[in-house]
Amino acid sequence: MNSHPTPHDLTAHAEQRAGLLHGFCAYAFWGMLPLYFKLLPDVSAFELVAHRIIWSVVFLAILLANMRLYPALTAALGQPRVIGALILSASLIAANWLAYVLAVASNHVVAASLGYFLNPLVNVLIALVFLHEKLSRRQLVAILIAGCGVAILAAGELTTLWISLTLAISFAFYGLVRKLVAVPAAVGLMVETLALTIPAIAVLAWYQSHGSLAFGRAPIETILLIALGAVTSIPLILFASAARKLSMISLGLLQYVAPSLQFLTGVFLFGEKLSPDRWASFGLIWIALILFVWDSVSTARRVRR
Protein backbone atom coordinates (compact mmCIF):
# COMPACT_ATOMS: atom_id res chain seq x y z
CA MET A 1 0.00 0.00 0.00
CA ASN A 2 1.33 3.45 -0.90
CA SER A 3 1.75 5.89 1.96
CA HIS A 4 0.20 9.34 1.78
CA PRO A 5 2.48 11.99 0.26
CA THR A 6 4.31 14.13 2.79
CA PRO A 7 4.18 17.97 2.69
CA HIS A 8 7.72 17.82 1.29
CA ASP A 9 6.56 15.51 -1.54
CA LEU A 10 3.66 17.82 -2.38
CA THR A 11 5.95 20.88 -2.36
CA ALA A 12 8.45 19.13 -4.60
CA HIS A 13 5.65 18.14 -6.97
CA ALA A 14 4.34 21.72 -7.08
CA GLU A 15 7.85 22.99 -7.78
CA GLN A 16 8.32 20.48 -10.58
CA ARG A 17 4.95 21.35 -12.10
CA ALA A 18 5.79 25.06 -12.02
CA GLY A 19 9.22 24.31 -13.48
CA LEU A 20 7.70 22.29 -16.32
CA LEU A 21 5.25 25.09 -17.11
CA HIS A 22 7.94 27.79 -17.03
CA GLY A 23 10.29 25.65 -19.11
CA PHE A 24 7.64 24.82 -21.72
CA CYS A 25 6.65 28.48 -22.09
CA ALA A 26 10.30 29.55 -22.43
CA TYR A 27 11.06 26.94 -25.08
CA ALA A 28 7.85 27.63 -27.02
CA PHE A 29 8.78 31.33 -27.00
CA TRP A 30 12.25 30.55 -28.32
CA GLY A 31 10.82 28.20 -30.91
CA MET A 32 8.98 31.09 -32.55
CA LEU A 33 11.90 33.54 -32.28
CA PRO A 34 13.10 33.10 -35.90
CA LEU A 35 9.85 34.71 -37.03
CA TYR A 36 10.73 37.82 -35.03
CA PHE A 37 14.27 38.07 -36.34
CA LYS A 38 13.01 37.71 -39.91
CA LEU A 39 11.19 41.03 -39.36
CA LEU A 40 14.62 42.67 -39.07
CA PRO A 41 16.43 41.46 -42.22
CA ASP A 42 18.53 44.60 -42.65
CA VAL A 43 19.97 44.66 -39.13
CA SER A 44 23.37 43.00 -38.68
CA ALA A 45 23.77 40.12 -36.23
CA PHE A 46 26.14 42.10 -33.99
CA GLU A 47 23.78 45.07 -33.76
CA LEU A 48 20.85 42.75 -32.99
CA VAL A 49 22.73 41.17 -30.09
CA ALA A 50 23.78 44.62 -28.82
CA HIS A 51 20.15 45.78 -28.81
CA ARG A 52 19.06 42.60 -27.06
CA ILE A 53 21.46 43.48 -24.26
CA ILE A 54 20.76 47.22 -23.99
CA TRP A 55 16.98 46.99 -24.08
CA SER A 56 16.99 43.99 -21.73
CA VAL A 57 18.67 46.21 -19.14
CA VAL A 58 15.90 48.80 -19.56
CA PHE A 59 13.14 46.17 -19.40
CA LEU A 60 14.67 44.47 -16.37
CA ALA A 61 15.18 47.79 -14.54
CA ILE A 62 11.42 48.37 -14.77
CA LEU A 63 10.62 44.75 -13.88
CA LEU A 64 12.88 44.70 -10.81
CA ALA A 65 11.27 47.92 -9.57
CA ASN A 66 7.78 46.45 -9.96
CA MET A 67 8.82 43.21 -8.24
CA ARG A 68 10.76 45.08 -5.53
CA LEU A 69 13.87 43.06 -6.22
CA TYR A 70 16.47 45.81 -6.02
CA PRO A 71 17.55 44.69 -2.50
CA ALA A 72 18.18 41.22 -3.98
CA LEU A 73 20.17 42.81 -6.82
CA THR A 74 22.28 44.78 -4.33
CA ALA A 75 22.90 41.60 -2.33
CA ALA A 76 23.96 39.72 -5.47
CA LEU A 77 26.34 42.52 -6.51
CA GLY A 78 27.98 42.27 -3.08
CA GLN A 79 28.98 38.62 -3.59
CA PRO A 80 32.12 38.20 -5.75
CA ARG A 81 31.45 34.51 -6.40
CA VAL A 82 27.94 35.25 -7.64
CA ILE A 83 29.22 38.04 -9.88
CA GLY A 84 31.96 35.80 -11.27
CA ALA A 85 29.50 33.01 -12.04
CA LEU A 86 27.06 35.41 -13.70
CA ILE A 87 29.80 37.00 -15.80
CA LEU A 88 30.61 33.48 -17.02
CA SER A 89 26.96 32.80 -17.81
CA ALA A 90 26.73 36.20 -19.53
CA SER A 91 29.62 35.26 -21.81
CA LEU A 92 27.97 31.93 -22.62
CA ILE A 93 24.58 33.45 -23.45
CA ALA A 94 26.19 36.21 -25.55
CA ALA A 95 28.01 33.59 -27.64
CA ASN A 96 24.74 31.68 -27.96
CA TRP A 97 22.80 34.77 -29.09
CA LEU A 98 25.41 35.70 -31.68
CA ALA A 99 25.59 32.20 -33.16
CA TYR A 100 21.80 31.99 -33.27
CA VAL A 101 21.27 35.37 -34.96
CA LEU A 102 24.01 34.57 -37.50
CA ALA A 103 22.32 31.24 -38.26
CA VAL A 104 18.91 32.83 -38.82
CA ALA A 105 20.38 35.70 -40.88
CA SER A 106 22.23 33.23 -43.15
CA ASN A 107 19.11 31.05 -43.61
CA HIS A 108 20.41 28.19 -41.49
CA VAL A 109 17.39 27.88 -39.19
CA VAL A 110 17.49 24.07 -39.42
CA ALA A 111 21.17 24.14 -38.34
CA ALA A 112 20.11 26.30 -35.40
CA SER A 113 17.34 23.86 -34.54
CA LEU A 114 19.90 21.02 -34.66
CA GLY A 115 21.93 22.87 -32.04
CA TYR A 116 18.98 22.79 -29.70
CA PHE A 117 18.26 19.16 -30.61
CA LEU A 118 21.84 18.42 -29.51
CA ASN A 119 21.54 20.52 -26.37
CA PRO A 120 19.42 18.07 -24.34
CA LEU A 121 22.04 15.37 -24.91
CA VAL A 122 24.73 17.74 -23.64
CA ASN A 123 22.46 18.55 -20.68
CA VAL A 124 22.16 14.88 -19.80
CA LEU A 125 25.94 14.43 -20.00
CA ILE A 126 26.44 17.43 -17.71
CA ALA A 127 23.80 16.11 -15.29
CA LEU A 128 25.46 12.69 -15.09
CA VAL A 129 29.05 13.97 -14.82
CA PHE A 130 28.76 17.16 -12.75
CA LEU A 131 25.50 16.80 -10.78
CA HIS A 132 25.42 12.99 -10.41
CA GLU A 133 21.77 12.82 -11.46
CA LYS A 134 20.32 9.47 -12.46
CA LEU A 135 18.19 8.51 -15.45
CA SER A 136 14.95 6.62 -14.99
CA ARG A 137 14.46 3.65 -17.31
CA ARG A 138 12.05 5.58 -19.55
CA GLN A 139 14.34 8.59 -19.61
CA LEU A 140 17.25 6.38 -20.68
CA VAL A 141 15.16 4.94 -23.52
CA ALA A 142 14.08 8.47 -24.49
CA ILE A 143 17.70 9.65 -24.57
CA LEU A 144 18.81 6.70 -26.72
CA ILE A 145 15.98 7.28 -29.20
CA ALA A 146 16.65 11.03 -29.31
CA GLY A 147 20.37 10.37 -29.77
CA CYS A 148 19.61 8.24 -32.84
CA GLY A 149 17.42 10.99 -34.25
CA VAL A 150 20.01 13.68 -33.65
CA ALA A 151 22.77 11.52 -35.18
CA ILE A 152 20.72 11.11 -38.38
CA LEU A 153 20.07 14.85 -38.53
CA ALA A 154 23.70 15.76 -37.81
CA ALA A 155 24.98 13.45 -40.56
CA GLY A 156 23.20 15.58 -43.13
CA GLU A 157 24.34 18.92 -41.71
CA LEU A 158 28.11 18.52 -41.44
CA THR A 159 28.94 21.84 -43.15
CA THR A 160 26.96 23.82 -40.56
CA LEU A 161 27.67 21.55 -37.60
CA TRP A 162 29.86 24.25 -36.00
CA ILE A 163 26.73 26.42 -35.58
CA SER A 164 24.85 23.55 -33.95
CA LEU A 165 27.69 22.62 -31.59
CA THR A 166 28.24 26.25 -30.53
CA LEU A 167 24.56 26.65 -29.70
CA ALA A 168 24.31 23.31 -27.88
CA ILE A 169 27.41 23.61 -25.73
CA SER A 170 27.04 27.30 -24.83
CA PHE A 171 23.41 26.96 -23.77
CA ALA A 172 23.89 23.71 -21.85
CA PHE A 173 26.64 25.23 -19.71
CA TYR A 174 24.60 28.42 -19.35
CA GLY A 175 21.81 26.30 -17.86
CA LEU A 176 24.27 24.62 -15.50
CA VAL A 177 25.60 27.94 -14.19
CA ARG A 178 22.11 29.38 -13.73
CA LYS A 179 21.02 26.24 -11.88
CA LEU A 180 23.90 26.54 -9.42
CA VAL A 181 23.67 30.29 -8.77
CA ALA A 182 21.06 30.89 -6.06
CA VAL A 183 19.63 34.25 -7.12
CA PRO A 184 16.15 35.20 -8.37
CA ALA A 185 15.83 34.65 -12.13
CA ALA A 186 15.30 38.33 -13.02
CA VAL A 187 18.15 39.44 -10.73
CA GLY A 188 20.60 37.01 -12.29
CA LEU A 189 19.63 38.12 -15.79
CA MET A 190 20.07 41.76 -14.79
CA VAL A 191 23.62 41.11 -13.59
CA GLU A 192 24.37 39.23 -16.83
CA THR A 193 23.09 42.00 -19.07
CA LEU A 194 24.87 44.67 -17.02
CA ALA A 195 28.12 42.74 -17.53
CA LEU A 196 27.54 42.88 -21.30
CA THR A 197 26.38 46.50 -21.48
CA ILE A 198 29.74 48.17 -22.15
CA PRO A 199 30.62 45.84 -25.08
CA ALA A 200 27.09 46.33 -26.44
CA ILE A 201 27.40 50.13 -26.29
CA ALA A 202 30.80 49.88 -28.02
CA VAL A 203 29.24 47.84 -30.85
CA LEU A 204 26.44 50.37 -31.35
CA ALA A 205 28.93 53.25 -31.24
CA TRP A 206 31.00 51.54 -33.96
CA TYR A 207 27.98 51.16 -36.22
CA GLN A 208 26.98 54.77 -35.55
CA SER A 209 30.47 56.04 -36.42
CA HIS A 210 30.34 54.13 -39.72
CA GLY A 211 26.86 55.40 -40.59
CA SER A 212 25.34 51.93 -40.62
CA LEU A 213 23.32 51.93 -37.37
CA ALA A 214 19.85 50.51 -38.00
CA PHE A 215 18.31 52.05 -34.86
CA GLY A 216 16.36 55.19 -35.74
CA ARG A 217 16.38 54.43 -39.46
CA ALA A 218 12.69 53.47 -39.67
CA PRO A 219 9.95 53.70 -37.00
CA ILE A 220 8.80 50.05 -37.19
CA GLU A 221 12.37 48.75 -37.20
CA THR A 222 13.24 50.91 -34.18
CA ILE A 223 10.17 49.72 -32.24
CA LEU A 224 11.05 46.10 -32.96
CA LEU A 225 14.62 46.69 -31.73
CA ILE A 226 13.36 48.26 -28.49
CA ALA A 227 10.93 45.37 -27.99
CA LEU A 228 13.89 42.99 -28.07
CA GLY A 229 14.32 43.80 -24.37
CA ALA A 230 11.08 42.05 -23.47
CA VAL A 231 11.45 39.39 -26.19
CA THR A 232 14.87 38.47 -24.80
CA SER A 233 14.21 38.79 -21.08
CA ILE A 234 10.86 37.04 -20.62
CA PRO A 235 11.88 33.55 -21.87
CA LEU A 236 15.27 33.79 -20.11
CA ILE A 237 13.55 34.59 -16.80
CA LEU A 238 11.19 31.65 -17.31
CA PHE A 239 14.14 29.42 -18.22
CA ALA A 240 16.16 30.44 -15.15
CA SER A 241 13.13 29.71 -12.97
CA ALA A 242 12.72 26.30 -14.60
CA ALA A 243 16.43 25.56 -14.21
CA ARG A 244 16.18 26.06 -10.45
CA LYS A 245 13.10 23.84 -10.13
CA LEU A 246 13.90 20.94 -12.49
CA SER A 247 16.69 18.44 -12.80
CA MET A 248 19.11 19.06 -15.66
CA ILE A 249 17.82 15.87 -17.30
CA SER A 250 14.20 17.04 -17.22
CA LEU A 251 15.22 20.51 -18.36
CA GLY A 252 17.16 19.06 -21.26
CA LEU A 253 14.46 16.70 -22.49
CA LEU A 254 11.83 19.42 -22.27
CA GLN A 255 13.98 21.57 -24.53
CA TYR A 256 12.99 19.55 -27.59
CA VAL A 257 9.92 21.82 -27.80
CA ALA A 258 11.96 24.81 -29.07
CA PRO A 259 14.00 23.15 -31.84
CA SER A 260 10.94 21.26 -33.04
CA LEU A 261 9.15 24.57 -33.57
CA GLN A 262 12.30 26.05 -35.15
CA PHE A 263 12.59 23.01 -37.43
CA LEU A 264 8.99 23.36 -38.60
CA THR A 265 9.46 27.12 -39.06
CA GLY A 266 12.57 26.61 -41.16
CA VAL A 267 10.91 23.97 -43.33
CA PHE A 268 7.36 25.26 -43.80
CA LEU A 269 7.78 29.03 -43.53
CA PHE A 270 11.32 29.68 -44.73
CA GLY A 271 11.38 26.97 -47.39
CA GLU A 272 14.51 25.14 -46.24
CA LYS A 273 14.97 21.75 -47.91
CA LEU A 274 13.46 18.70 -46.24
CA SER A 275 14.79 15.19 -46.84
CA PRO A 276 13.51 11.79 -45.65
CA ASP A 277 16.37 11.45 -43.15
CA ARG A 278 15.39 14.76 -41.56
CA TRP A 279 11.81 13.57 -41.20
CA ALA A 280 13.07 10.29 -39.71
CA SER A 281 15.20 12.12 -37.14
CA PHE A 282 12.36 14.50 -36.37
CA GLY A 283 10.01 11.58 -35.72
CA LEU A 284 12.48 9.81 -33.42
CA ILE A 285 13.02 12.96 -31.39
CA TRP A 286 9.28 13.44 -30.90
CA ILE A 287 8.90 9.80 -29.84
CA ALA A 288 11.58 10.55 -27.22
CA LEU A 289 9.70 13.66 -26.08
CA ILE A 290 6.45 11.68 -25.75
CA LEU A 291 8.28 9.08 -23.61
CA PHE A 292 9.63 11.87 -21.40
CA VAL A 293 6.16 13.39 -20.94
CA TRP A 294 4.77 9.92 -20.15
CA ASP A 295 7.49 9.41 -17.53
CA SER A 296 6.80 12.85 -15.99
CA VAL A 297 3.03 12.27 -15.82
CA SER A 298 3.50 8.79 -14.31
CA THR A 299 5.87 10.17 -11.67
CA ALA A 300 3.43 12.97 -10.80
CA ARG A 301 0.59 10.50 -10.37
CA ARG A 302 2.68 8.33 -8.03
CA VAL A 303 3.49 11.39 -5.89
CA ARG A 304 -0.19 12.34 -5.56
CA ARG A 305 -1.23 8.85 -4.37
Summary of the structure (lengths in Angstrom):
residues: 305
radius of gyration: 19.8
end to end distance: 10.0
largest distance: 73.7
contacts: 1055
relative contact order: 0.21
helix: 82%
strand: 0%
